[in-house]
Amino acid sequence: MLDRAIVALKSNEHTALSEFNDQNNKQFHDRDLYVFCFNMSDGKVTSYSAPFLIGADVRTLTLVSDPIGQRAYDTIRTVPEGKIAILQYKLPKPGTIEPATKLSFETHIGNQGCGVTYYE
């Protein structure tokens, strides 16, 4: 899914972000898998499965005491464009309360930092 997102971003960033935000687009949404993106210059979320986060500064997002948004931003900033970095964190699976390991595969193309996460 991330590979498809990279191709889409390189082709047309505006169209790609619109497709990523379309919950019915099965290329970029499959059950709990989806593409998320944020602007590398100001940290604003440009694509996410929860529309209320669009426009929020990713660097301010936390999970309990984990500054996951800042970690995601820093992870993508430190890798060369197009290279994939892996960020690990804990989050309960849907319908559970016990934290599970989740991996986020992330990269940046142009001014967009994007990724796809899944449970290990």
ZIHUWO-V638616 format. One record per helix or strand of 3 or more residues. SS is the DSSP state (H for helix, E for strand). FROM is the first residue (numbers start at 1). TO is the last residue. If there is no record, write none. Layout:
# ZIHUWO-V638616
{{SS:FROM:TO} {SS:FROM:TO}}
This chain:
# ZIHUWO-V638616
{{H:2:11} {H:13:21} {E:33:39} {E:44:47} {H:51:53} {H:58:60} {H:68:77} {E:85:92} {E:99:109} {E:112:119}}
